[in-house]
Structures are given as structure tokens and as C-alpha cells.
């Protein structure tokens, strides 16, 4: 197999981004998160800030968005009135994610990548979560906020990630373990060992350890 992709979905504060970054370093492959927004802006010519505005969250009423029934299969042309709609911004990112999966080995954080690449044989999808107490401790340490604010951030961020996933997957449940190859509780064995576990799984699923230079 020419290349492989690891998608990382994560609860806020669970360490999913840290795990993705360590995987990238260990495997010698790029990791994409905000970079996808930058690439989408460059490809489309749409201001980068618009992609940040809708990054893994929905604007306006969630119920209103659900009732739009807009198809997500194609990217609008610049001449069309929906060119900078939320749906089209998502579709532009989706095309970039599919192109990455077809052309290079990489780690992709969030962006419904597990769903977009669900039929790709070269993809390993991972969901990372941790108990609330551990997530709060991590956020307090990293962002220098108090526990109350950390709890509010977790509730708010996980809520809009779940709504975003549900909308753009047609009703999917972001935390459903069936969506993923692996669901990891990062508090159980630690983030570094989660990385080792994912690397072992890559070798098992793709049987490309020697070819891709993956080492335990």
C-alpha cells in the first residue's frame, strides 16, 4: 500500500491532539488540523477566517441547519450564490481530506475525517477520550484556567463538535465506537502508550510495518 492515513477524533482535553502530534513525529509524516483550513482558503480563494468561523461547529440554529436538507456531495462554483455557505466550506475541506488520503501518509485531526474516509482501506480511525476529571486537569494545566472554566470549555467544545459531526454525517453519533477502528481512554495507559498502541494497530491492519518504516 502506497500510503496510509490516521484520523484522530477527540474529546476536548483528552490529549487527542498530543497523541496525533507524537504519532506524526514517530512516523515521520505530517499532521493536519488547522492546516486544512489554510489549504482550503488557498485552493478556493475564500478568506481563511471564514473557515475558522465554522471549524467543527455550526453557525446559527442547529435545528434550522438540520432542516435545510442541503446535499453535501459537490463543491459549489465561485459563480454560485452558495460558494461561501457553511456547507460549501465543509465540502472544500472534504475534498482536500480525500486528496490527502489518496496521495500521502498523514495524521488528520477532527474535521469528520473518519466519516469522509470511512470506505478507504488505507485509513485507521481513532477516537480518544478520557474521564472528565482528567480532561479538566489537562486543560487547567495547559490553558491556565480554573476548574469551573475548564468544565465549561469541555461542555461547550464537545457539544459543538457533536452537533457538527451529526449534521455533516447525516445524523451520525460522534462518540459511537462503531465509527472507529479504535476507541482509547488516554487516562488508562497514558498518551505515549496510546501512540505505541496505534502504531502496533497500523502494522496489524495494513501489514505494512516494514514497507512504511513503522517501528514499535
Backbone as a chain_set.jsonl record, in Angstrom:
{"seq": "XXXXXXXXXXXXXXXXXXXXXXXXXXXXXXXXXXXXXXXXXXXXXXXXXXXXXXXXXXXXXXXXXXXXXXXXXXXXXXXXXXXXXXXXXXXXXXXXXXXXXXXXXXXXXXXXXXXXXXXXXXXXXXXXXXXXXXXXXXXXXXXXXXXXXXXXXXXXXXXXXXXXXXXXXXXXXXXXXXXXXXXXXXXXXXXXXXXXXXXXXXXXXXXXXXXXXXXX", "coords": {"N": [[0.847, -1.19, 0.0], [0.569, 2.176, -0.863], [0.332, 4.509, 0.723], [-0.803, 5.668, 3.972], [-3.369, 6.715, 6.296], [-4.093, 8.252, 9.379], [-6.817, 8.993, 11.28], [-7.859, 11.183, 13.819], [-10.228, 11.576, 16.158], [-11.435, 13.434, 18.944], [-12.179, 13.951, 22.392], [-12.506, 17.049, 24.105], [-9.657, 18.043, 25.794], [-8.741, 15.498, 26.202], [-6.321, 14.749, 25.204], [-6.013, 14.051, 22.585], [-4.949, 15.616, 20.482], [-2.275, 15.857, 21.293], [-1.511, 13.178, 21.122], [-1.843, 12.745, 18.383], [0.142, 14.477, 17.423], [2.48, 13.336, 18.475], [2.396, 10.869, 17.161], [2.754, 11.742, 14.526], [5.39, 12.692, 14.691], [6.806, 10.361, 15.439], [6.303, 8.661, 13.268], [7.171, 10.095, 11.155], [5.567, 11.592, 9.44], [3.29, 14.108, 8.127], [1.05, 16.095, 10.2], [-2.289, 17.145, 10.142], [-4.469, 19.73, 10.942], [-5.465, 22.614, 11.711], [-4.121, 23.329, 9.463], [-5.525, 22.344, 7.317], [-7.595, 24.152, 7.038], [-6.201, 26.383, 6.197], [-5.197, 25.424, 3.759], [-7.599, 24.995, 2.415], [-8.491, 27.602, 2.12], [-6.502, 28.634, 0.437], [-6.844, 27.068, -1.871], [-9.478, 27.649, -2.645], [-9.708, 30.392, -2.625], [-11.246, 31.704, -0.842], [-11.628, 33.698, 2.063], [-9.523, 32.906, 4.782], [-10.435, 33.224, 7.385], [-13.175, 32.691, 7.309], [-13.311, 29.936, 7.159], [-12.281, 29.277, 9.647], [-14.326, 30.264, 11.226], [-16.336, 28.371, 11.004], [-15.206, 26.061, 11.875], [-15.456, 22.853, 12.839], [-17.868, 23.398, 14.075], [-21.265, 24.596, 14.154], [-22.914, 27.342, 12.65], [-25.444, 29.617, 13.74], [-28.84, 28.455, 14.201], [-28.991, 25.145, 15.22], [-31.098, 23.336, 14.726], [-32.354, 24.605, 12.619], [-30.373, 24.417, 10.669], [-30.322, 21.631, 10.358], [-32.699, 21.248, 9.077], [-32.354, 22.202, 6.579], [-31.656, 20.411, 4.565], [-29.642, 20.241, 2.64], [-27.701, 18.974, -0.008], [-24.451, 17.456, 0.34], [-22.587, 16.708, -1.473], [-21.153, 17.926, -3.535], [-18.857, 20.522, -4.529], [-19.51, 23.939, -4.596], [-19.457, 26.204, -7.387], [-17.426, 29.17, -7.893], [-19.059, 31.147, -8.993], [-21.565, 30.621, -8.076], [-24.257, 31.305, -5.778], [-24.081, 30.036, -3.328], [-21.432, 29.718, -2.739], [-19.831, 30.53, -0.539], [-21.164, 29.375, 1.535], [-21.801, 27.596, 4.631], [-21.962, 24.845, 4.184], [-20.668, 24.534, 1.716], [-18.105, 25.374, 2.429], [-17.43, 23.291, 4.117], [-17.463, 21.199, 2.235], [-15.315, 21.874, 0.584], [-13.161, 21.506, 2.33], [-13.527, 18.763, 2.712], [-12.898, 17.704, 0.198], [-10.174, 18.256, 0.121], [-9.262, 16.651, 2.238], [-9.87, 14.078, 1.248], [-8.201, 14.078, -0.965], [-5.694, 14.184, 0.287], [-5.723, 11.656, 1.504], [-5.525, 10.076, -0.699], [-3.02, 10.565, -1.669], [-0.838, 10.875, 0.167], [0.88, 9.815, 3.19], [-0.373, 10.535, 6.39], [-1.499, 12.25, 9.403], [-4.693, 13.124, 10.472], [-6.558, 15.452, 12.226], [-9.705, 15.587, 13.667], [-12.415, 17.197, 11.861], [-14.4, 15.537, 10.77], [-13.092, 13.504, 9.516], [-12.874, 10.731, 9.827], [-15.38, 9.836, 8.998], [-15.567, 10.847, 6.369], [-13.571, 9.393, 5.169], [-14.34, 6.785, 5.445], [-14.641, 4.581, 3.769], [-12.187, 4.013, 2.801], [-9.48, 1.863, 2.422], [-6.963, 2.279, 3.378], [-7.0, 3.66, 5.755], [-6.841, 4.382, 9.217], [-8.919, 4.818, 11.844], [-9.352, 6.659, 14.801], [-10.682, 7.226, 18.021], [-10.301, 9.323, 20.748], [-10.668, 9.578, 24.188], [-11.241, 10.661, 27.593], [-11.777, 10.438, 31.172], [-13.809, 12.99, 32.687], [-12.571, 14.323, 34.869], [-9.829, 13.983, 34.335], [-9.609, 15.299, 31.903], [-10.243, 17.907, 32.682], [-8.087, 18.495, 34.398], [-5.996, 18.469, 32.553], [-6.666, 20.636, 30.859], [-6.7, 22.791, 32.655], [-3.992, 22.844, 33.318], [-2.749, 23.322, 30.815], [-4.012, 25.584, 29.679], [-4.185, 27.404, 31.683], [-6.499, 28.036, 33.205], [-9.274, 28.147, 35.569], [-10.933, 25.393, 37.319], [-13.727, 25.485, 36.999], [-14.045, 27.038, 34.688], [-12.695, 25.395, 32.902], [-14.361, 23.154, 32.866], [-16.632, 24.298, 31.689], [-15.583, 24.904, 29.168], [-15.064, 22.339, 28.178], [-17.669, 21.26, 28.057], [-18.901, 23.037, 26.236], [-17.239, 22.865, 23.91], [-17.215, 20.094, 23.244], [-19.922, 19.799, 22.783], [-20.438, 21.406, 20.469], [-18.794, 20.102, 18.681], [-19.988, 17.591, 18.544], [-22.506, 18.268, 17.47], [-21.752, 19.324, 14.996], [-20.602, 17.066, 13.799], [-22.834, 15.378, 13.72], [-24.516, 16.768, 11.98], [-23.058, 16.973, 9.498], [-22.602, 14.341, 8.894], [-25.01, 13.295, 8.429], [-26.598, 12.603, 10.642], [-24.974, 11.088, 12.275], [-23.37, 9.709, 15.221], [-20.97, 11.172, 17.044], [-19.416, 10.029, 19.134], [-19.764, 7.323, 18.917], [-18.474, 4.122, 19.162], [-18.444, 2.339, 17.047], [-17.894, 3.755, 14.801], [-15.189, 3.849, 14.542], [-11.843, 2.436, 14.206], [-10.449, 2.114, 16.549], [-11.101, 2.895, 19.953], [-9.909, 4.857, 22.451], [-9.118, 5.221, 25.877], [-7.397, 7.65, 27.129], [-6.493, 8.099, 29.685], [-6.106, 5.705, 30.896], [-3.758, 4.256, 30.054], [-1.996, 6.22, 29.45], [-0.777, 8.885, 27.327], [1.501, 8.513, 25.687], [1.723, 5.731, 25.52], [-0.648, 5.215, 24.236], [0.012, 6.12, 21.724], [1.924, 4.181, 20.988], [0.278, 1.949, 20.911], [-1.463, 2.566, 18.791], [0.373, 2.631, 16.687], [1.138, -0.063, 16.646], [-1.295, -1.139, 15.871], [-1.562, -0.113, 13.301], [0.337, -1.619, 11.911], [-0.797, -4.14, 12.184], [-3.324, -3.889, 10.903], [-2.756, -2.874, 8.306], [-0.53, -4.234, 7.552], [1.986, -3.283, 6.828], [4.291, -2.625, 8.079], [7.15, -2.959, 7.708], [7.507, -1.958, 5.116], [6.633, 0.702, 5.353], [8.262, 1.664, 7.266], [7.509, 1.641, 9.929], [7.978, 1.488, 13.338], [7.932, -0.128, 16.501]], "CA": [[0.0, 0.0, 0.0], [1.43, 3.32, -1.093], [0.289, 5.464, 1.833], [-1.832, 5.384, 4.971], [-3.851, 7.897, 7.0], [-4.664, 8.036, 10.711], [-7.71, 10.073, 11.681], [-7.993, 11.28, 15.272], [-11.317, 12.333, 16.764], [-11.015, 13.544, 20.339], [-12.876, 14.779, 23.354], [-11.687, 18.199, 24.489], [-8.867, 17.802, 26.994], [-8.384, 14.081, 26.316], [-4.962, 14.524, 24.721], [-6.026, 13.562, 21.213], [-4.02, 16.382, 19.659], [-0.927, 15.453, 21.693], [-1.285, 11.84, 20.561], [-1.672, 12.922, 16.939], [1.438, 15.117, 17.198], [3.519, 12.333, 18.738], [2.345, 9.919, 16.048], [3.374, 12.407, 13.392], [6.833, 12.732, 14.907], [7.345, 8.997, 15.431], [6.159, 8.045, 11.953], [7.784, 10.943, 10.138], [4.542, 12.013, 8.479], [2.677, 15.364, 8.59], [-0.232, 16.099, 10.898], [-3.122, 18.226, 9.634], [-5.649, 20.183, 11.676], [-5.718, 23.959, 11.199], [-3.506, 23.444, 8.137], [-6.559, 22.068, 6.313], [-8.311, 25.408, 6.827], [-5.317, 27.222, 5.391], [-5.173, 24.855, 2.411], [-8.912, 25.228, 1.809], [-8.52, 29.01, 1.741], [-5.62, 28.822, -0.708], [-7.425, 26.403, -3.039], [-10.753, 28.246, -3.039], [-9.65, 31.845, -2.676], [-12.127, 32.23, 0.198], [-10.866, 34.178, 3.218], [-9.246, 31.855, 5.749], [-11.241, 33.428, 8.577], [-14.484, 32.067, 7.165], [-13.157, 28.521, 7.504], [-12.134, 29.213, 11.1], [-15.626, 30.546, 11.829], [-17.191, 27.178, 11.003], [-14.362, 24.903, 12.149], [-16.044, 21.853, 13.728], [-19.056, 23.882, 14.77], [-22.32, 25.095, 13.284], [-23.36, 28.708, 12.904], [-26.888, 29.766, 13.773], [-29.64, 27.419, 14.861], [-28.702, 23.763, 14.817], [-32.3, 22.738, 14.143], [-32.548, 25.224, 11.307], [-29.406, 23.795, 9.761], [-30.735, 20.254, 10.089], [-33.867, 21.26, 8.203], [-32.02, 22.727, 5.257], [-31.637, 19.288, 3.623], [-28.763, 20.581, 1.528], [-26.769, 17.894, -0.318], [-23.077, 17.835, 0.623], [-21.754, 15.887, -2.342], [-20.36, 18.669, -4.508], [-18.365, 21.854, -4.177], [-20.124, 24.961, -5.434], [-18.578, 27.022, -8.206], [-17.328, 30.556, -7.388], [-20.137, 31.981, -9.513], [-22.826, 30.266, -7.437], [-24.533, 32.11, -4.582], [-23.767, 29.265, -2.132], [-19.998, 29.431, -2.736], [-19.256, 30.691, 0.8], [-22.057, 28.811, 2.545], [-21.142, 26.675, 5.552], [-21.895, 23.526, 3.549], [-19.626, 24.537, 0.705], [-16.824, 25.419, 3.123], [-17.176, 21.917, 4.549], [-17.166, 20.377, 1.056], [-13.958, 22.184, 0.135], [-12.266, 20.786, 3.235], [-13.687, 17.337, 2.463], [-12.138, 17.37, -0.996], [-8.756, 18.28, 0.491], [-9.016, 15.466, 3.059], [-9.86, 12.912, 0.349], [-6.993, 14.165, -1.78], [-4.589, 13.773, 1.142], [-5.794, 10.205, 1.69], [-5.149, 9.438, -1.958], [-1.693, 10.943, -2.151], [0.27, 10.856, 1.114], [0.659, 9.339, 4.551], [-0.519, 11.687, 7.279], [-2.441, 12.191, 10.515], [-5.688, 14.19, 10.347], [-7.276, 15.655, 13.48], [-11.053, 16.121, 13.547], [-12.938, 17.523, 10.529], [-15.214, 14.413, 10.283], [-12.247, 12.739, 8.593], [-13.188, 9.3, 9.895], [-16.574, 9.604, 8.181], [-15.248, 11.14, 4.977], [-12.663, 8.369, 4.655], [-14.786, 5.517, 6.017], [-14.548, 3.491, 2.798], [-10.796, 3.897, 2.355], [-8.816, 0.737, 3.071], [-5.672, 2.7, 3.936], [-7.271, 4.596, 6.849], [-7.053, 3.909, 10.586], [-9.66, 5.872, 12.538], [-9.193, 6.539, 16.248], [-11.362, 8.192, 18.876], [-9.61, 9.43, 22.032], [-11.465, 10.211, 25.235], [-10.736, 10.472, 28.945], [-12.746, 10.891, 32.17], [-13.902, 14.44, 32.82], [-11.571, 14.799, 35.827], [-8.525, 14.037, 33.671], [-9.678, 16.361, 30.898], [-10.188, 19.187, 33.4], [-6.702, 18.702, 34.848], [-5.182, 18.785, 31.38], [-6.995, 21.979, 30.382], [-6.228, 23.732, 33.671], [-2.544, 22.908, 33.202], [-2.309, 23.877, 29.532], [-4.592, 26.881, 29.353], [-4.116, 28.262, 32.866], [-7.834, 28.466, 33.619], [-9.691, 27.409, 36.753], [-11.678, 24.169, 37.025], [-15.058, 25.825, 36.505], [-13.923, 27.458, 33.291], [-12.309, 24.212, 32.139], [-15.584, 22.357, 32.684], [-17.468, 24.989, 30.704], [-14.941, 24.747, 27.866], [-15.288, 20.96, 27.743], [-19.081, 21.118, 27.685], [-19.184, 23.829, 25.039], [-16.498, 22.362, 22.754], [-17.709, 18.766, 22.876], [-21.278, 19.957, 22.264], [-20.464, 21.832, 19.077], [-18.188, 19.049, 17.85], [-21.003, 16.552, 18.341], [-23.521, 18.789, 16.559], [-21.103, 19.43, 13.682], [-20.473, 15.699, 13.273], [-24.177, 14.871, 13.425], [-25.044, 17.464, 10.808], [-22.353, 16.676, 8.255], [-22.624, 12.902, 8.611], [-26.394, 12.881, 8.241], [-27.18, 12.033, 11.862], [-24.027, 10.219, 12.97], [-23.017, 9.977, 16.617], [-19.534, 11.413, 17.106], [-18.743, 9.181, 20.119], [-20.102, 5.912, 18.698], [-17.232, 3.381, 18.893], [-18.55, 1.624, 15.779], [-17.351, 4.619, 13.751], [-13.728, 3.895, 14.588], [-11.069, 1.209, 14.4], [-10.035, 2.051, 17.941], [-11.523, 3.921, 20.895], [-8.921, 4.785, 23.52], [-9.207, 6.042, 27.082], [-5.999, 8.054, 27.294], [-6.133, 8.125, 31.101], [-5.82, 4.349, 31.367], [-2.37, 3.85, 29.834], [-1.187, 7.392, 29.154], [-0.796, 9.305, 25.925], [2.61, 7.912, 24.945], [1.411, 4.329, 25.227], [-1.687, 5.246, 23.204], [0.739, 6.237, 20.462], [2.502, 2.873, 20.677], [-0.828, 1.051, 20.58], [-1.923, 2.904, 17.445], [1.414, 2.188, 15.764], [1.004, -1.515, 16.523], [-2.512, -1.432, 15.112], [-1.281, 0.179, 11.894], [1.033, -2.78, 11.361], [-1.741, -5.259, 12.128], [-4.368, -3.668, 9.902], [-2.254, -2.627, 6.959], [0.569, -5.166, 7.28], [2.968, -2.527, 6.056], [5.274, -2.113, 9.015], [8.495, -2.875, 7.141], [7.498, -1.096, 3.943], [6.424, 2.092, 5.723], [9.236, 2.072, 8.272], [6.847, 1.814, 11.228], [8.649, 0.742, 14.368], [7.317, -0.036, 17.826]], "C": [[0.882, 1.239, 0.0], [1.464, 4.273, 0.096], [-0.817, 5.063, 2.802], [-2.167, 6.677, 5.704], [-4.409, 7.48, 8.356], [-5.545, 9.234, 11.027], [-7.887, 10.027, 13.199], [-9.182, 12.173, 15.615], [-11.043, 12.356, 18.264], [-11.963, 14.394, 21.147], [-11.951, 15.896, 23.803], [-10.982, 17.931, 25.811], [-8.38, 16.381, 27.141], [-6.956, 13.789, 25.869], [-4.895, 14.021, 23.297], [-5.048, 14.298, 20.314], [-2.577, 16.037, 20.009], [-0.568, 14.098, 21.084], [-1.048, 11.932, 19.06], [-0.297, 13.511, 16.624], [2.581, 14.135, 17.424], [3.555, 11.275, 17.648], [3.043, 10.488, 14.823], [4.895, 12.394, 13.507], [7.448, 11.343, 14.812], [7.349, 8.385, 14.039], [6.799, 8.861, 10.839], [6.822, 11.371, 9.049], [3.867, 13.279, 9.0], [1.376, 15.143, 9.347], [-1.001, 17.332, 10.435], [-4.291, 18.483, 10.573], [-6.008, 21.564, 11.123], [-5.137, 24.143, 9.796], [-4.524, 23.193, 7.027], [-7.365, 23.326, 6.014], [-7.492, 26.349, 5.957], [-5.29, 26.745, 3.94], [-6.486, 25.118, 1.686], [-9.033, 26.673, 1.339], [-7.688, 29.247, 0.487], [-6.227, 28.249, -1.985], [-8.642, 27.16, -3.565], [-10.68, 29.749, -3.277], [-10.569, 32.511, -1.669], [-11.289, 32.609, 1.415], [-10.735, 33.083, 4.272], [-10.123, 31.979, 6.992], [-12.607, 32.788, 8.506], [-14.418, 30.577, 7.504], [-12.996, 28.351, 9.012], [-13.474, 29.43, 11.803], [-16.489, 29.3, 11.95], [-16.402, 25.907, 11.323], [-14.957, 24.01, 13.228], [-17.162, 22.402, 14.607], [-20.032, 24.434, 13.741], [-22.661, 26.526, 13.655], [-24.888, 28.744, 12.924], [-27.566, 28.606, 14.48], [-29.305, 26.043, 14.323], [-29.913, 23.121, 14.155], [-32.589, 23.315, 12.768], [-31.611, 24.61, 10.282], [-29.822, 22.379, 9.389], [-31.889, 20.203, 9.101], [-33.561, 21.756, 6.79], [-32.05, 21.648, 4.179], [-30.76, 19.582, 2.407], [-27.831, 19.411, 1.249], [-25.334, 18.351, -0.146], [-22.095, 17.228, -0.377], [-20.844, 16.677, -3.268], [-19.938, 20.025, -3.964], [-18.962, 22.86, -5.141], [-19.068, 25.711, -6.234], [-18.549, 28.449, -7.66], [-18.463, 31.449, -7.846], [-21.472, 31.724, -8.827], [-22.996, 31.026, -6.125], [-24.167, 31.383, -3.296], [-22.264, 29.014, -1.966], [-19.377, 29.554, -1.346], [-20.229, 30.236, 1.883], [-21.272, 27.856, 3.437], [-20.948, 25.311, 4.909], [-20.785, 23.488, 2.514], [-18.236, 24.622, 1.335], [-16.44, 24.031, 3.629], [-16.768, 21.051, 3.363], [-15.768, 20.632, 0.524], [-12.942, 21.463, 1.016], [-12.323, 19.283, 2.983], [-12.892, 16.89, 1.244], [-10.64, 17.338, -0.705], [-8.402, 17.029, 1.291], [-8.963, 14.215, 2.19], [-8.608, 12.913, -0.515], [-5.756, 13.759, -0.979], [-4.552, 12.257, 1.298], [-5.358, 9.453, 0.44], [-3.686, 9.631, -2.318], [-0.558, 10.841, -1.143], [-0.119, 10.231, 2.441], [0.599, 10.542, 5.477], [-1.441, 11.344, 8.433], [-3.392, 13.369, 10.358], [-6.496, 14.262, 11.637], [-8.648, 16.252, 13.185], [-11.552, 16.204, 12.115], [-13.825, 16.423, 9.934], [-14.412, 13.504, 9.352], [-12.543, 11.25, 8.64], [-14.384, 8.956, 9.017], [-16.262, 9.798, 6.697], [-14.412, 10.035, 4.341], [-13.073, 6.961, 5.077], [-14.649, 4.339, 5.06], [-13.144, 3.306, 2.241], [-10.099, 2.779, 3.128], [-7.513, 1.141, 3.754], [-5.819, 3.638, 5.129], [-7.47, 3.854, 8.169], [-7.728, 5.043, 11.335], [-9.646, 5.611, 14.045], [-10.016, 7.619, 16.945], [-10.695, 8.159, 20.249], [-10.501, 10.177, 23.014], [-10.796, 9.952, 26.573], [-11.817, 10.911, 29.918], [-12.69, 12.4, 32.33], [-12.812, 14.991, 33.748], [-10.202, 14.956, 35.168], [-8.496, 15.14, 32.621], [-9.571, 17.737, 31.546], [-8.76, 19.482, 33.834], [-5.805, 19.119, 33.685], [-5.407, 20.217, 30.905], [-6.517, 23.041, 31.371], [-4.723, 23.933, 33.536], [-2.098, 23.622, 31.934], [-2.771, 25.315, 29.305], [-4.617, 27.855, 30.519], [-5.469, 28.874, 33.214], [-8.206, 27.713, 34.889], [-10.584, 26.234, 36.351], [-13.071, 24.462, 36.473], [-15.008, 26.211, 35.034], [-13.551, 26.272, 32.406], [-13.527, 23.329, 31.861], [-16.502, 22.978, 31.637], [-16.905, 24.827, 29.294], [-15.161, 23.343, 27.307], [-16.723, 20.784, 27.261], [-19.368, 21.818, 26.371], [-18.512, 23.229, 23.797], [-17.003, 20.999, 22.313], [-19.115, 18.84, 22.296], [-21.25, 20.388, 20.808], [-19.753, 20.848, 18.157], [-19.195, 17.947, 17.541], [-22.069, 17.011, 17.345], [-22.986, 18.888, 15.134], [-21.038, 18.052, 13.027], [-21.842, 15.155, 12.868], [-24.733, 15.487, 12.153], [-24.389, 16.985, 9.521], [-22.213, 15.188, 7.96], [-24.048, 12.39, 8.434], [-26.99, 12.175, 9.437], [-26.253, 11.132, 12.642], [-23.738, 10.674, 14.386], [-21.5, 10.016, 16.734], [-18.803, 10.442, 18.037], [-19.034, 7.692, 19.949], [-18.849, 5.118, 18.341], [-17.249, 2.622, 17.575], [-17.977, 2.449, 14.625], [-15.845, 4.445, 13.566], [-13.106, 2.504, 14.643], [-10.754, 1.009, 15.874], [-10.657, 3.198, 18.727], [-10.647, 3.79, 22.131], [-9.257, 5.73, 24.66], [-7.776, 6.417, 27.442], [-5.552, 8.073, 28.746], [-5.696, 6.748, 31.603], [-4.337, 3.988, 31.227], [-1.446, 5.031, 29.524], [-1.092, 7.655, 27.661], [0.315, 8.664, 25.112], [2.321, 6.459, 24.591], [0.244, 4.211, 24.255], [-1.044, 5.332, 21.824], [1.305, 4.884, 20.049], [1.426, 1.887, 20.246], [-1.341, 1.306, 19.159], [-0.902, 2.443, 16.41], [1.363, 0.672, 15.568], [-0.21, -1.879, 15.677], [-2.326, -1.142, 13.62], [-0.636, -1.03, 11.236], [0.092, -3.97, 11.21], [-2.748, -5.079, 10.997], [-3.831, -3.59, 8.486], [-1.124, -3.563, 6.558], [1.646, -4.503, 6.439], [4.08, -1.989, 6.945], [6.651, -1.931, 8.409], [8.542, -1.886, 5.989], [7.436, 0.369, 4.33], [7.413, 2.58, 6.786], [8.638, 2.303, 9.636], [7.54, 0.914, 12.234], [7.935, 0.938, 15.693], [8.246, 0.715, 18.762]], "O": [[1.832, 1.333, 0.777], [2.527, 4.79, 0.438], [-1.66, 4.223, 2.487], [-1.367, 7.613, 5.737], [-5.112, 6.476, 8.464], [-5.069, 10.369, 11.039], [-8.046, 8.955, 13.782], [-9.144, 13.382, 15.387], [-10.48, 11.403, 18.803], [-12.483, 15.407, 20.678], [-10.737, 15.705, 23.873], [-11.621, 17.63, 26.819], [-7.675, 16.069, 28.101], [-6.436, 12.703, 26.125], [-3.831, 13.604, 22.839], [-4.388, 13.682, 19.476], [-1.736, 15.935, 19.116], [0.544, 13.902, 20.593], [-0.156, 11.272, 18.527], [0.354, 13.092, 15.668], [3.54, 14.105, 16.652], [4.632, 10.829, 17.254], [3.825, 9.802, 14.166], [5.597, 12.118, 12.535], [8.488, 11.162, 14.18], [8.285, 7.676, 13.669], [6.952, 8.381, 9.716], [7.199, 11.498, 7.884], [3.867, 13.508, 10.209], [0.692, 14.137, 9.159], [-0.443, 18.426, 10.345], [-5.013, 17.56, 10.951], [-6.777, 21.666, 10.167], [-5.592, 24.995, 9.033], [-4.411, 23.749, 5.934], [-7.774, 23.548, 4.874], [-8.032, 27.03, 5.085], [-5.35, 27.55, 3.01], [-6.495, 25.425, 0.494], [-9.61, 26.94, 0.285], [-8.108, 29.97, -0.417], [-6.139, 28.859, -3.051], [-8.822, 27.297, -4.775], [-11.477, 30.311, -4.028], [-10.67, 33.737, -1.634], [-10.339, 31.904, 1.755], [-11.712, 32.417, 4.614], [-10.511, 30.974, 7.587], [-13.152, 32.379, 9.532], [-15.36, 30.023, 8.07], [-13.514, 27.396, 9.59], [-13.726, 28.846, 12.857], [-17.283, 29.178, 12.883], [-16.878, 24.801, 11.068], [-14.962, 24.374, 14.404], [-17.378, 21.939, 15.727], [-19.662, 24.705, 12.599], [-22.693, 26.881, 14.833], [-25.541, 27.987, 12.206], [-26.945, 27.875, 15.252], [-29.333, 25.811, 13.114], [-29.778, 22.439, 13.139], [-33.017, 22.6, 11.862], [-32.015, 24.318, 9.156], [-29.689, 21.973, 8.235], [-32.041, 19.224, 8.369], [-34.426, 21.727, 5.915], [-32.414, 21.912, 3.033], [-31.1, 19.215, 1.282], [-27.217, 18.893, 2.182], [-25.013, 19.501, -0.445], [-20.887, 17.239, -0.137], [-19.845, 16.137, -3.744], [-20.57, 20.589, -3.072], [-18.929, 22.664, -6.356], [-17.922, 25.834, -5.803], [-19.512, 28.899, -7.04], [-18.801, 32.413, -7.16], [-22.407, 32.511, -8.972], [-22.021, 31.349, -5.447], [-23.959, 32.028, -2.268], [-21.865, 28.189, -1.144], [-18.492, 28.772, -0.998], [-20.124, 30.67, 3.03], [-20.21, 27.366, 3.053], [-19.898, 24.69, 5.066], [-20.039, 22.511, 2.441], [-17.291, 24.011, 0.835], [-15.273, 23.643, 3.577], [-15.833, 20.257, 3.467], [-15.103, 19.705, 0.062], [-11.98, 20.881, 0.515], [-11.298, 18.603, 3.034], [-12.282, 15.821, 1.254], [-9.922, 16.485, -1.227], [-7.363, 16.413, 1.053], [-8.088, 13.372, 2.386], [-8.023, 11.859, -0.766], [-4.874, 13.074, -1.496], [-3.486, 11.645, 1.234], [-4.879, 8.322, 0.522], [-3.166, 8.93, -3.186], [0.597, 10.728, -1.552], [-1.3, 10.131, 2.773], [1.413, 11.46, 5.369], [-2.08, 10.292, 8.447], [-2.948, 14.495, 10.133], [-7.05, 13.26, 12.088], [-8.752, 17.293, 12.536], [-11.173, 15.402, 11.262], [-13.992, 16.372, 8.716], [-14.981, 12.818, 8.503], [-12.475, 10.571, 7.615], [-14.403, 7.911, 8.367], [-16.662, 8.982, 5.867], [-14.519, 9.767, 3.144], [-12.249, 6.046, 5.068], [-14.549, 3.198, 5.51], [-12.94, 2.526, 1.31], [-10.132, 2.761, 4.358], [-7.016, 0.418, 4.618], [-4.87, 4.338, 5.483], [-8.167, 2.841, 8.233], [-7.157, 6.128, 11.449], [-9.895, 4.495, 14.5], [-10.043, 8.773, 16.516], [-10.541, 7.092, 20.843], [-11.017, 11.255, 22.719], [-9.892, 9.123, 26.674], [-12.698, 11.683, 29.54], [-11.642, 13.014, 32.13], [-12.2, 16.014, 33.442], [-9.5, 15.937, 35.408], [-7.49, 15.831, 32.463], [-8.895, 18.625, 31.027], [-8.276, 20.6, 33.657], [-4.964, 20.008, 33.82], [-4.454, 20.928, 30.585], [-5.988, 24.075, 30.965], [-4.232, 25.058, 33.628], [-1.174, 24.434, 31.969], [-2.019, 26.151, 28.803], [-5.026, 29.005, 30.361], [-5.574, 30.071, 33.482], [-7.535, 26.748, 35.254], [-10.949, 26.097, 35.183], [-13.542, 23.762, 35.576], [-15.831, 25.763, 34.235], [-14.04, 26.16, 31.282], [-13.695, 22.82, 30.753], [-17.077, 22.276, 30.804], [-17.657, 24.637, 28.338], [-15.414, 23.174, 26.114], [-16.963, 20.228, 26.189], [-20.011, 21.249, 25.488], [-19.148, 23.1, 22.75], [-17.201, 20.774, 21.12], [-19.472, 18.048, 21.424], [-21.958, 19.809, 19.983], [-20.077, 20.769, 16.972], [-19.249, 17.435, 16.423], [-22.487, 16.242, 16.479], [-23.693, 18.569, 14.177], [-21.374, 17.893, 11.854], [-21.991, 14.549, 11.807], [-25.352, 14.797, 11.343], [-25.077, 16.632, 8.563], [-21.749, 14.815, 6.883], [-24.265, 11.185, 8.304], [-27.794, 11.256, 9.284], [-26.69, 10.47, 13.583], [-23.843, 11.856, 14.714], [-20.83, 9.001, 16.543], [-17.666, 10.067, 17.748], [-18.59, 6.884, 20.764], [-18.215, 5.402, 17.325], [-16.192, 2.294, 17.036], [-17.615, 1.895, 13.587], [-15.292, 4.852, 12.544], [-13.738, 1.534, 15.061], [-10.787, -0.11, 16.385], [-10.736, 4.327, 18.241], [-10.636, 2.747, 22.786], [-9.631, 6.883, 24.444], [-7.033, 5.605, 27.994], [-4.351, 8.063, 29.018], [-5.002, 6.641, 32.614], [-3.73, 3.475, 32.167], [-0.241, 4.846, 29.356], [-1.299, 6.76, 26.842], [0.096, 8.302, 23.956], [2.638, 6.009, 23.49], [0.145, 3.225, 23.526], [-1.501, 4.695, 20.874], [1.18, 4.484, 18.892], [1.631, 1.088, 19.332], [-1.618, 0.364, 18.417], [-1.28, 1.919, 15.362], [1.526, 0.182, 14.45], [-0.163, -2.807, 14.869], [-2.874, -1.851, 12.775], [-1.017, -1.421, 10.132], [0.17, -4.716, 10.234], [-2.997, -6.006, 10.226], [-4.401, -4.181, 7.569], [-0.792, -3.68, 5.379], [2.15, -5.076, 5.473], [4.736, -1.006, 6.599], [7.264, -0.876, 8.569], [9.468, -1.083, 5.878], [8.106, 1.201, 3.717], [7.408, 3.753, 7.159], [9.181, 3.072, 10.429], [7.675, -0.289, 12.009], [7.404, 2.011, 15.98], [7.919, 0.906, 19.933]]}, "num_chains": 1, "name": "protein.A"}
